Amino acid sequence: MKKKLEELNLTDNFLFGSMVEREGIGEEFVRTLLEVIFGRKFGEIQIVPQKVYSGSDTDLHGVRLDVYVETDSDDEDSLAKASVYDVEPEQNDNKAAVQGLPRRTRFYHAKIDAASLGSGEDYRCLKQVTVVMIVTFDPFGSDRMVYTIRNMCQEEPGITYDDGAKTLFLYTKGKRGRTTKKLRELLHYMEDTTEENAVNPTLKKIHKAVEQVRHDKEVSLGYMKIFEIEEMLREEGRDEVREAEKANTERERLRADAAEQKADAAEKRVKEAEAENAALMQKLSDAMEKMQELSQEVSHLRQQMKPA
């Protein structure tokens, strides 16, 4: 059953996206998220809600990022002028979706990288990219709140291999690992976005903004529109199911008719064979009687031919 707008949490894509897009709220909201997640201050940031990377061909997969953030580069030794942060809430705990998360984030990195390096630019200009997935399920089964993924040398784990790519999986209910109290409170609040869970000044400020967005008429209309579209798609799906069931019923009827016709034809052939067999048996019986009569006649003639 679809949630009411007032019941949505920040791990729901619609509310999260509405917060990011909201003028006067979005930038401060995203800055707060980044500062709590990474435990440091952020300077100037540029936000692009719903950043879209189309496939380079109509047959190739594109991607839509929930929030794309550019900041000044964190690496003084790099020629890259900016760092990129992609933040994505995710609640889909379908087995296939969970198994696909590592390759999904790999694809996100690839699309961002491909668009961030100009022709002829030094590879050191490639931006530092961090993909942050905020998930309401444990993606790797180790009950950690933070999973940090980087590339490394398998044979020499101690070798520094900084390719500028990093992925964070933040599990809202994770218990293991050393994390800050503010991060634990933030993730709990994002999964269950209620006033009771806004337990510190930062979260109280976020919750005030959340309530503004939840009660905004344009946001409500947008949510209703999405509901109408989803309901229309569901109805179309139900129509397709009904049509499929109807077609399947018709196929079953035709199959049953064909089977009945085959059964009738088989029964007719059996009856014809039985009739032919009965006729043959009758002919055989007549032949046996005829032979018996002939045998009696032969015996009678032999008796007559004996000398007196």
Secondary structure, DSSP 8 states (H G I E B T S, - for coil): ----GGG--TTSHHHHHHHHHSTTTHHHHHHHHHHHHHTS---SEEEEEEEEE--SSTTS--EEEEEEEEEE-S-TTS---EEEEEEEEE----HHHHHTHHHHHHHHHHHHHHHHS-TT--GGGS-EEEEEEEESS-SSSS-BSEEEE----SS-TTS----SEEEEEEETT--BS---HHHHHHHHHHHS--GGG--SHHHHHHHHHHHHHHT-HHHHHHHHHHHHHHHHHHHHHHHHHHHHHHHHHHHHHHHHHHHHHHHHHHHHHHHHHHHHHHHHHHHHHHHHHHHHHHHHHHHHHHHHHS--
